[in-house]
Amino acid sequence: MTTYANPVWPDAFADPFVLRHDDVYYAYGTAPAAADGRQVPVLRSHDLVQWKALGHALVPAGGDQVWAPEVAFADGCFYMYFSCGAGAAEGTDQKLRVALSVHPAGPFIDAGKLLVPDQPFSIDAHPFRDRDGQWYLFYCVDFLDPDGDQRSGTGIVVDRLVDMSTLAGDPRVVVRPHHDWHVFRKGRRMVGGVYDWHTVEGAALQVHDGRYYCFYSGGAWEKENYGVSYVVADGPLGPYRRPAGGEQALLMRTPRGGQLLGPGHNSFTLSPDGRETWIVYHAWDLARTARRMCIDRLDWVDGRPVTMGPTWSRQQGPAGG
């Protein structure tokens, strides 16, 4: 029986996304570039526990700051969605792009277009294929003005993909920051103003009993208030509802007395036998030296998603691994 203890990869590997293709797992993350300038490290595994580095997959795309890659497979091609910037303060120049490859480990070649050209800032693209075959892209943009209990800050929208590199241009709001635990920084100076900035980011979709759960990470990525929560809808375009209890992160947050801090920016995948859902996320060590990739099982109890994570002691591994 396979066992594991988090983190499952020793090096920096933030915003981990796992693609399962032909019974092989490929993980993509945010980490420093390779010596040759290539971006996005790729790992390979057969059980989600033992991983092998495959090098960096993305051929330089005009910016040296690449964040939160996710990969979709459609029509015989692999599409890597990512944000890219030239290093402006706190990544405020990040914009979404897409790159293509014939192999999940790359090389991925940039398609040469911005996915959301009318937005000055866009990050955290999450491609989602619905049961009817239609693809959607969830991503983050900034909202400067409060609206009711919705705060100024970064939020998540969704749009339909006309093809794998073109959006319909009709984004719908999925969730904006709306609780105190979503705070990123108070008194943040940006775009000519000062804001008490809040953040929800890192969308990841799960469909359960016909409902669409958009999981998100909220708070400040480098602090203990970062955690994972969710909103629920009857279809991918929403409208999305907030479940009760959202004054704190509903799925995962920094545990008292734990060994991992700020768990979040997750993806989901199935166990090797296809029976279990596993959440893949990053978390800091106590010294905050790096965000590293972790895994834990996701269960559903009385219609609500639950997980024991973040765990740091030895656990039973994915079934069939």
C-alpha positions as YAML, in Angstrom:
chain: A
units: angstrom
residues:
- id: 1
  name: MET
  ca: [0.00, 0.00, 0.00]
- id: 2
  name: THR
  ca: [1.38, 3.39, -1.01]
- id: 3
  name: THR
  ca: [1.81, 6.02, 1.70]
- id: 4
  name: TYR
  ca: [2.92, 9.63, 1.54]
- id: 5
  name: ALA
  ca: [3.81, 12.60, 3.70]
- id: 6
  name: ASN
  ca: [3.47, 16.19, 2.50]
- id: 7
  name: PRO
  ca: [5.06, 17.84, 0.69]
- id: 8
  name: VAL
  ca: [5.32, 15.26, -2.10]
- id: 9
  name: TRP
  ca: [7.98, 17.26, -4.00]
- id: 10
  name: PRO
  ca: [10.97, 18.82, -2.20]
- id: 11
  name: ASP
  ca: [11.49, 21.91, -4.36]
- id: 12
  name: ALA
  ca: [9.48, 25.08, -4.86]
- id: 13
  name: PHE
  ca: [6.38, 24.24, -6.89]
- id: 14
  name: ALA
  ca: [3.55, 26.73, -6.34]
- id: 15
  name: ASP
  ca: [0.09, 26.74, -7.93]
- id: 16
  name: PRO
  ca: [0.32, 23.02, -8.82]
- id: 17
  name: PHE
  ca: [-1.90, 21.77, -11.61]
- id: 18
  name: VAL
  ca: [-2.10, 18.04, -12.37]
- id: 19
  name: LEU
  ca: [-3.19, 16.67, -15.75]
- id: 20
  name: ARG
  ca: [-3.91, 12.94, -16.03]
- id: 21
  name: HIS
  ca: [-3.26, 11.70, -19.55]
- id: 22
  name: ASP
  ca: [-3.05, 8.04, -20.64]
- id: 23
  name: ASP
  ca: [-2.87, 6.97, -16.97]
- id: 24
  name: VAL
  ca: [0.16, 9.19, -16.35]
- id: 25
  name: TYR
  ca: [0.09, 12.29, -14.13]
- id: 26
  name: TYR
  ca: [1.84, 15.48, -15.24]
- id: 27
  name: ALA
  ca: [2.24, 18.33, -12.75]
- id: 28
  name: TYR
  ca: [2.89, 21.95, -13.76]
- id: 29
  name: GLY
  ca: [3.81, 24.71, -11.34]
- id: 30
  name: THR
  ca: [5.04, 28.23, -10.71]
- id: 31
  name: ALA
  ca: [8.78, 28.14, -10.02]
- id: 32
  name: PRO
  ca: [12.03, 29.76, -11.20]
- id: 33
  name: ALA
  ca: [12.97, 29.41, -14.87]
- id: 34
  name: ALA
  ca: [15.61, 27.00, -16.13]
- id: 35
  name: ALA
  ca: [19.12, 28.16, -17.05]
- id: 36
  name: ASP
  ca: [18.16, 28.20, -20.74]
- id: 37
  name: GLY
  ca: [15.23, 30.54, -20.06]
- id: 38
  name: ARG
  ca: [12.47, 27.96, -20.38]
- id: 39
  name: GLN
  ca: [9.60, 28.37, -17.94]
- id: 40
  name: VAL
  ca: [7.21, 26.01, -16.11]
- id: 41
  name: PRO
  ca: [8.74, 22.92, -14.52]
- id: 42
  name: VAL
  ca: [6.97, 19.64, -15.28]
- id: 43
  name: LEU
  ca: [6.84, 16.53, -13.10]
- id: 44
  name: ARG
  ca: [5.62, 13.03, -13.98]
- id: 45
  name: SER
  ca: [4.11, 10.34, -11.76]
- id: 46
  name: HIS
  ca: [2.12, 7.11, -11.92]
- id: 47
  name: ASP
  ca: [0.72, 7.29, -8.38]
- id: 48
  name: LEU
  ca: [0.64, 11.00, -7.32]
- id: 49
  name: VAL
  ca: [3.28, 10.22, -4.67]
- id: 50
  name: GLN
  ca: [6.55, 9.48, -6.47]
- id: 51
  name: TRP
  ca: [7.44, 12.22, -8.94]
- id: 52
  name: LYS
  ca: [10.18, 12.65, -11.55]
- id: 53
  name: ALA
  ca: [11.31, 15.98, -12.97]
- id: 54
  name: LEU
  ca: [11.03, 16.32, -16.77]
- id: 55
  name: GLY
  ca: [12.59, 19.77, -17.10]
- id: 56
  name: HIS
  ca: [10.88, 23.01, -18.09]
- id: 57
  name: ALA
  ca: [8.20, 22.98, -20.78]
- id: 58
  name: LEU
  ca: [7.39, 26.53, -21.92]
- id: 59
  name: VAL
  ca: [9.54, 28.24, -24.52]
- id: 60
  name: PRO
  ca: [10.03, 31.89, -23.40]
- id: 61
  name: ALA
  ca: [6.97, 33.95, -24.27]
- id: 62
  name: GLY
  ca: [8.16, 37.53, -23.94]
- id: 63
  name: GLY
  ca: [8.04, 37.93, -20.17]
- id: 64
  name: ASP
  ca: [10.15, 36.45, -17.42]
- id: 65
  name: GLN
  ca: [7.36, 36.15, -14.83]
- id: 66
  name: VAL
  ca: [5.14, 33.13, -15.60]
- id: 67
  name: TRP
  ca: [2.41, 32.20, -13.13]
- id: 68
  name: ALA
  ca: [-0.08, 29.40, -12.54]
- id: 69
  name: PRO
  ca: [0.09, 27.19, -15.65]
- id: 70
  name: GLU
  ca: [-2.77, 24.80, -16.39]
- id: 71
  name: VAL
  ca: [-3.00, 22.38, -19.32]
- id: 72
  name: ALA
  ca: [-5.99, 21.05, -21.27]
- id: 73
  name: PHE
  ca: [-6.02, 18.32, -23.91]
- id: 74
  name: ALA
  ca: [-8.37, 18.78, -26.87]
- id: 75
  name: ASP
  ca: [-8.41, 17.55, -30.47]
- id: 76
  name: GLY
  ca: [-5.00, 15.91, -30.17]
- id: 77
  name: CYS
  ca: [-3.26, 19.02, -28.84]
- id: 78
  name: PHE
  ca: [-2.16, 20.20, -25.40]
- id: 79
  name: TYR
  ca: [-2.97, 23.81, -24.48]
- id: 80
  name: MET
  ca: [-1.09, 25.50, -21.65]
- id: 81
  name: TYR
  ca: [-2.83, 28.53, -20.14]
- id: 82
  name: PHE
  ca: [-0.69, 30.87, -18.05]
- id: 83
  name: SER
  ca: [-0.17, 34.49, -17.14]
- id: 84
  name: CYS
  ca: [2.99, 36.30, -18.15]
- id: 85
  name: GLY
  ca: [4.52, 39.62, -17.17]
- id: 86
  name: ALA
  ca: [7.75, 41.55, -17.39]
- id: 87
  name: GLY
  ca: [8.21, 41.97, -13.65]
- id: 88
  name: ALA
  ca: [6.13, 44.99, -12.67]
- id: 89
  name: ALA
  ca: [5.60, 45.49, -8.93]
- id: 90
  name: GLU
  ca: [3.61, 42.57, -7.49]
- id: 91
  name: GLY
  ca: [2.98, 41.25, -10.99]
- id: 92
  name: THR
  ca: [0.48, 43.97, -11.84]
- id: 93
  name: ASP
  ca: [1.33, 43.62, -15.55]
- id: 94
  name: GLN
  ca: [0.35, 39.94, -15.76]
- id: 95
  name: LYS
  ca: [-1.77, 38.95, -18.77]
- id: 96
  name: LEU
  ca: [-3.20, 35.61, -19.88]
- id: 97
  name: ARG
  ca: [-1.68, 33.70, -22.78]
- id: 98
  name: VAL
  ca: [-1.87, 30.19, -24.24]
- id: 99
  name: ALA
  ca: [0.82, 27.91, -25.67]
- id: 100
  name: LEU
  ca: [0.51, 24.68, -27.66]
- id: 101
  name: SER
  ca: [2.32, 21.34, -27.69]
- id: 102
  name: VAL
  ca: [1.92, 17.85, -29.12]
- id: 103
  name: HIS
  ca: [3.18, 16.29, -25.86]
- id: 104
  name: PRO
  ca: [2.15, 16.99, -22.24]
- id: 105
  name: ALA
  ca: [5.79, 17.62, -21.27]
- id: 106
  name: GLY
  ca: [6.29, 20.15, -24.05]
- id: 107
  name: PRO
  ca: [7.86, 22.03, -25.55]
- id: 108
  name: PHE
  ca: [4.94, 24.46, -25.46]
- id: 109
  name: ILE
  ca: [5.06, 27.25, -28.05]
- id: 110
  name: ASP
  ca: [3.23, 30.49, -27.36]
- id: 111
  name: ALA
  ca: [0.28, 31.14, -29.69]
- id: 112
  name: GLY
  ca: [1.15, 34.83, -29.94]
- id: 113
  name: LYS
  ca: [-2.07, 36.34, -28.60]
- id: 114
  name: LEU
  ca: [-3.52, 37.75, -25.40]
- id: 115
  name: LEU
  ca: [-6.61, 35.91, -24.24]
- id: 116
  name: VAL
  ca: [-8.15, 38.94, -22.49]
- id: 117
  name: PRO
  ca: [-6.64, 41.94, -24.30]
- id: 118
  name: ASP
  ca: [-9.03, 44.49, -22.77]
- id: 119
  name: GLN
  ca: [-7.94, 43.73, -19.20]
- id: 120
  name: PRO
  ca: [-4.78, 45.36, -17.78]
- id: 121
  name: PHE
  ca: [-4.39, 42.42, -15.35]
- id: 122
  name: SER
  ca: [-5.51, 38.81, -15.75]
- id: 123
  name: ILE
  ca: [-4.21, 35.65, -14.05]
- id: 124
  name: ASP
  ca: [-5.00, 32.09, -12.97]
- id: 125
  name: ALA
  ca: [-6.67, 30.61, -16.04]
- id: 126
  name: HIS
  ca: [-8.55, 27.37, -15.39]
- id: 127
  name: PRO
  ca: [-9.91, 25.47, -18.44]
- id: 128
  name: PHE
  ca: [-13.00, 23.37, -17.76]
- id: 129
  name: ARG
  ca: [-14.80, 20.97, -20.13]
- id: 130
  name: ASP
  ca: [-18.47, 20.44, -19.36]
- id: 131
  name: ARG
  ca: [-20.30, 17.16, -19.94]
- id: 132
  name: ASP
  ca: [-21.63, 18.35, -23.31]
- id: 133
  name: GLY
  ca: [-18.08, 18.94, -24.56]
- id: 134
  name: GLN
  ca: [-18.15, 22.73, -24.30]
- id: 135
  name: TRP
  ca: [-15.00, 24.30, -22.86]
- id: 136
  name: TYR
  ca: [-14.98, 27.28, -20.49]
- id: 137
  name: LEU
  ca: [-12.17, 29.38, -19.05]
- id: 138
  name: PHE
  ca: [-12.26, 30.62, -15.47]
- id: 139
  name: TYR
  ca: [-9.78, 33.40, -14.74]
- id: 140
  name: CYS
  ca: [-9.08, 36.36, -12.45]
- id: 141
  name: VAL
  ca: [-9.32, 40.10, -13.03]
- id: 142
  name: ASP
  ca: [-9.35, 43.14, -10.76]
- id: 143
  name: PHE
  ca: [-12.45, 44.95, -9.50]
- id: 144
  name: LEU
  ca: [-11.64, 48.44, -8.24]
- id: 145
  name: ASP
  ca: [-15.05, 49.49, -6.92]
- id: 146
  name: PRO
  ca: [-16.93, 47.86, -4.02]
- id: 147
  name: ASP
  ca: [-20.43, 46.55, -4.80]
- id: 148
  name: GLY
  ca: [-22.64, 45.79, -1.81]
- id: 149
  name: ASP
  ca: [-20.60, 43.47, 0.41]
- id: 150
  name: GLN
  ca: [-18.17, 42.75, -2.42]
- id: 151
  name: ARG
  ca: [-14.77, 44.30, -1.75]
- id: 152
  name: SER
  ca: [-12.22, 45.98, -4.00]
- id: 153
  name: GLY
  ca: [-9.76, 43.38, -5.19]
- id: 154
  name: THR
  ca: [-9.09, 40.42, -7.42]
- id: 155
  name: GLY
  ca: [-12.01, 38.15, -8.31]
- id: 156
  name: ILE
  ca: [-12.93, 35.26, -10.59]
- id: 157
  name: VAL
  ca: [-14.94, 35.36, -13.82]
- id: 158
  name: VAL
  ca: [-15.85, 32.70, -16.40]
- id: 159
  name: ASP
  ca: [-16.29, 32.86, -20.16]
- id: 160
  name: ARG
  ca: [-17.05, 30.36, -22.88]
- id: 161
  name: LEU
  ca: [-14.21, 29.28, -25.17]
- id: 162
  name: VAL
  ca: [-15.16, 29.61, -28.85]
- id: 163
  name: ASP
  ca: [-12.06, 27.57, -29.60]
- id: 164
  name: MET
  ca: [-9.20, 26.62, -27.31]
- id: 165
  name: SER
  ca: [-7.44, 29.95, -27.77]
- id: 166
  name: THR
  ca: [-10.39, 32.35, -28.22]
- id: 167
  name: LEU
  ca: [-12.90, 33.54, -25.63]
- id: 168
  name: ALA
  ca: [-16.47, 34.51, -26.45]
- id: 169
  name: GLY
  ca: [-15.96, 37.90, -24.80]
- id: 170
  name: ASP
  ca: [-18.92, 37.66, -22.39]
- id: 171
  name: PRO
  ca: [-17.37, 37.02, -18.95]
- id: 172
  name: ARG
  ca: [-19.67, 36.36, -15.98]
- id: 173
  name: VAL
  ca: [-18.68, 37.05, -12.39]
- id: 174
  name: VAL
  ca: [-18.20, 33.84, -10.40]
- id: 175
  name: VAL
  ca: [-17.06, 35.24, -7.07]
- id: 176
  name: ARG
  ca: [-15.55, 38.46, -5.78]
- id: 177
  name: PRO
  ca: [-13.90, 38.91, -2.37]
- id: 178
  name: HIS
  ca: [-16.58, 39.45, 0.25]
- id: 179
  name: HIS
  ca: [-15.20, 38.42, 3.67]
- id: 180
  name: ASP
  ca: [-12.53, 39.77, 6.01]
- id: 181
  name: TRP
  ca: [-10.38, 36.65, 5.59]
- id: 182
  name: HIS
  ca: [-10.02, 37.51, 1.89]
- id: 183
  name: VAL
  ca: [-7.83, 40.52, 2.72]
- id: 184
  name: PHE
  ca: [-4.62, 40.78, 0.72]
- id: 185
  name: ARG
  ca: [-3.34, 44.11, 2.01]
- id: 186
  name: LYS
  ca: [-4.94, 47.16, 3.54]
- id: 187
  name: GLY
  ca: [-3.92, 50.54, 2.16]
- id: 188
  name: ARG
  ca: [-2.51, 49.08, -1.06]
- id: 189
  name: ARG
  ca: [-1.38, 51.76, -3.53]
- id: 190
  name: MET
  ca: [-2.15, 50.88, -7.15]
- id: 191
  name: VAL
  ca: [-3.66, 52.30, -10.37]
- id: 192
  name: GLY
  ca: [-3.65, 55.81, -8.95]
- id: 193
  name: GLY
  ca: [-5.52, 55.02, -5.74]
- id: 194
  name: VAL
  ca: [-5.30, 53.44, -2.29]
- id: 195
  name: TYR
  ca: [-7.41, 50.37, -1.60]
- id: 196
  name: ASP
  ca: [-8.08, 47.89, 1.17]
- id: 197
  name: TRP
  ca: [-7.33, 45.12, -1.31]
- id: 198
  name: HIS
  ca: [-8.90, 41.66, -1.05]
- id: 199
  name: THR
  ca: [-8.24, 38.60, -3.22]
- id: 200
  name: VAL
  ca: [-9.98, 35.43, -4.36]
- id: 201
  name: GLU
  ca: [-8.11, 33.48, -7.05]
- id: 202
  name: GLY
  ca: [-7.06, 30.06, -8.34]
- id: 203
  name: ALA
  ca: [-10.38, 28.63, -9.58]
- id: 204
  name: ALA
  ca: [-10.78, 24.84, -9.75]
- id: 205
  name: LEU
  ca: [-14.07, 23.19, -10.79]
- id: 206
  name: GLN
  ca: [-15.69, 20.03, -9.51]
- id: 207
  name: VAL
  ca: [-19.14, 18.72, -10.48]
- id: 208
  name: HIS
  ca: [-20.96, 16.75, -7.78]
- id: 209
  name: ASP
  ca: [-24.58, 15.55, -7.88]
- id: 210
  name: GLY
  ca: [-25.28, 17.87, -10.79]
- id: 211
  name: ARG
  ca: [-23.94, 20.97, -9.05]
- id: 212
  name: TYR
  ca: [-20.90, 22.98, -10.10]
- id: 213
  name: TYR
  ca: [-18.48, 23.79, -7.29]
- id: 214
  name: CYS
  ca: [-15.97, 26.51, -8.03]
- id: 215
  name: PHE
  ca: [-13.21, 26.21, -5.46]
- id: 216
  name: TYR
  ca: [-11.07, 29.27, -4.91]
- id: 217
  name: SER
  ca: [-8.18, 30.43, -2.76]
- id: 218
  name: GLY
  ca: [-8.60, 33.62, -0.78]
- id: 219
  name: GLY
  ca: [-6.43, 36.00, 1.20]
- id: 220
  name: ALA
  ca: [-2.74, 36.87, 0.92]
- id: 221
  name: TRP
  ca: [-0.72, 34.16, -0.82]
- id: 222
  name: GLU
  ca: [2.30, 34.69, 1.43]
- id: 223
  name: LYS
  ca: [0.42, 34.72, 4.76]
- id: 224
  name: GLU
  ca: [-1.42, 32.38, 7.09]
- id: 225
  name: ASN
  ca: [-4.88, 33.67, 6.14]
- id: 226
  name: TYR
  ca: [-4.62, 31.99, 2.71]
- id: 227
  name: GLY
  ca: [-7.05, 29.10, 2.35]
- id: 228
  name: VAL
  ca: [-9.51, 27.27, 0.08]
- id: 229
  name: SER
  ca: [-13.27, 27.78, -0.07]
- id: 230
  name: TYR
  ca: [-15.97, 27.47, -2.75]
- id: 231
  name: VAL
  ca: [-19.18, 28.73, -4.32]
- id: 232
  name: VAL
  ca: [-21.89, 26.62, -5.99]
- id: 233
  name: ALA
  ca: [-24.00, 26.88, -9.18]
- id: 234
  name: ASP
  ca: [-26.32, 24.82, -11.36]
- id: 235
  name: GLY
  ca: [-24.20, 25.39, -14.47]
- id: 236
  name: PRO
  ca: [-20.69, 26.53, -15.39]
- id: 237
  name: LEU
  ca: [-21.75, 30.12, -16.14]
- id: 238
  name: GLY
  ca: [-23.56, 30.49, -12.83]
- id: 239
  name: PRO
  ca: [-24.95, 32.36, -11.04]
- id: 240
  name: TYR
  ca: [-22.83, 31.07, -8.16]
- id: 241
  name: ARG
  ca: [-24.13, 30.95, -4.59]
- id: 242
  name: ARG
  ca: [-22.15, 31.25, -1.39]
- id: 243
  name: PRO
  ca: [-22.68, 28.42, 1.09]
- id: 244
  name: ALA
  ca: [-23.27, 29.15, 4.75]
- id: 245
  name: GLY
  ca: [-20.21, 29.55, 6.94]
- id: 246
  name: GLY
  ca: [-18.11, 31.44, 4.42]
- id: 247
  name: GLU
  ca: [-16.74, 33.82, 7.03]
- id: 248
  name: GLN
  ca: [-13.79, 31.42, 7.03]
- id: 249
  name: ALA
  ca: [-12.22, 29.13, 4.43]
- id: 250
  name: LEU
  ca: [-14.64, 26.21, 4.18]
- id: 251
  name: LEU
  ca: [-12.38, 23.50, 2.77]
- id: 252
  name: MET
  ca: [-8.80, 24.11, 3.89]
- id: 253
  name: ARG
  ca: [-6.91, 26.64, 5.97]
- id: 254
  name: THR
  ca: [-3.80, 26.93, 8.12]
- id: 255
  name: PRO
  ca: [-4.23, 24.57, 11.09]
- id: 256
  name: ARG
  ca: [-3.30, 25.56, 14.61]
- id: 257
  name: GLY
  ca: [-0.08, 23.89, 15.64]
- id: 258
  name: GLY
  ca: [0.45, 22.47, 12.15]
- id: 259
  name: GLN
  ca: [3.56, 22.16, 10.04]
- id: 260
  name: LEU
  ca: [2.15, 23.75, 6.86]
- id: 261
  name: LEU
  ca: [1.04, 27.35, 6.30]
- id: 262
  name: GLY
  ca: [-1.21, 29.04, 3.79]
- id: 263
  name: PRO
  ca: [-2.54, 26.01, 1.85]
- id: 264
  name: GLY
  ca: [-4.14, 26.89, -1.46]
- id: 265
  name: HIS
  ca: [-4.20, 27.39, -5.20]
- id: 266
  name: ASN
  ca: [-5.30, 23.85, -5.85]
- id: 267
  name: SER
  ca: [-6.26, 21.55, -8.66]
- id: 268
  name: PHE
  ca: [-8.09, 18.20, -8.57]
- id: 269
  name: THR
  ca: [-7.41, 14.80, -10.07]
- id: 270
  name: LEU
  ca: [-8.54, 11.19, -9.67]
- id: 271
  name: SER
  ca: [-6.65, 8.37, -7.99]
- id: 272
  name: PRO
  ca: [-5.02, 5.73, -10.24]
- id: 273
  name: ASP
  ca: [-8.08, 3.46, -9.86]
- id: 274
  name: GLY
  ca: [-10.39, 6.39, -10.72]
- id: 275
  name: ARG
  ca: [-12.45, 6.05, -7.55]
- id: 276
  name: GLU
  ca: [-11.08, 8.84, -5.37]
- id: 277
  name: THR
  ca: [-10.76, 12.58, -5.89]
- id: 278
  name: TRP
  ca: [-7.51, 14.15, -4.71]
- id: 279
  name: ILE
  ca: [-6.79, 17.81, -4.11]
- id: 280
  name: VAL
  ca: [-3.34, 19.00, -5.17]
- id: 281
  name: TYR
  ca: [-2.23, 22.27, -3.59]
- id: 282
  name: HIS
  ca: [0.76, 24.20, -2.35]
- id: 283
  name: ALA
  ca: [1.69, 25.17, 1.19]
- id: 284
  name: TRP
  ca: [4.55, 26.93, 2.95]
- id: 285
  name: ASP
  ca: [6.88, 25.28, 5.43]
- id: 286
  name: LEU
  ca: [7.00, 26.99, 8.83]
- id: 287
  name: ALA
  ca: [10.09, 29.00, 7.85]
- id: 288
  name: ARG
  ca: [8.35, 30.17, 4.65]
- id: 289
  name: THR
  ca: [11.28, 29.14, 2.49]
- id: 290
  name: ALA
  ca: [9.11, 27.87, -0.39]
- id: 291
  name: ARG
  ca: [5.63, 26.85, -1.45]
- id: 292
  name: ARG
  ca: [5.73, 23.11, -2.17]
- id: 293
  name: MET
  ca: [3.29, 20.65, -3.73]
- id: 294
  name: CYS
  ca: [1.04, 18.67, -1.40]
- id: 295
  name: ILE
  ca: [-1.83, 16.21, -1.88]
- id: 296
  name: ASP
  ca: [-4.79, 15.02, 0.21]
- id: 297
  name: ARG
  ca: [-7.98, 13.11, -0.48]
- id: 298
  name: LEU
  ca: [-11.24, 14.99, -1.06]
- id: 299
  name: ASP
  ca: [-14.47, 13.41, 0.21]
- id: 300
  name: TRP
  ca: [-18.13, 14.40, 0.16]
- id: 301
  name: VAL
  ca: [-20.09, 14.24, 3.42]
- id: 302
  name: ASP
  ca: [-23.78, 15.14, 3.39]
- id: 303
  name: GLY
  ca: [-23.29, 16.94, 0.09]
- id: 304
  name: ARG
  ca: [-20.34, 19.04, 1.27]
- id: 305
  name: PRO
  ca: [-16.70, 18.68, 0.24]
- id: 306
  name: VAL
  ca: [-14.30, 17.84, 3.07]
- id: 307
  name: THR
  ca: [-10.62, 16.99, 3.40]
- id: 308
  name: MET
  ca: [-8.23, 16.16, 6.21]
- id: 309
  name: GLY
  ca: [-5.70, 18.51, 4.65]
- id: 310
  name: PRO
  ca: [-3.39, 20.10, 5.01]
- id: 311
  name: THR
  ca: [-1.74, 16.98, 6.44]
- id: 312
  name: TRP
  ca: [1.95, 16.62, 7.25]
- id: 313
  name: SER
  ca: [2.08, 13.20, 8.94]
- id: 314
  name: ARG
  ca: [2.23, 9.97, 6.92]
- id: 315
  name: GLN
  ca: [-1.07, 9.13, 5.20]
- id: 316
  name: GLN
  ca: [-2.51, 6.34, 3.09]
- id: 317
  name: GLY
  ca: [-1.85, 7.08, -0.56]
- id: 318
  name: PRO
  ca: [-4.21, 7.21, -3.54]
- id: 319
  name: ALA
  ca: [-6.08, 3.97, -4.27]
- id: 320
  name: GLY
  ca: [-4.53, 1.90, -7.03]
- id: 321
  name: GLY
  ca: [-1.18, 3.61, -6.69]
...
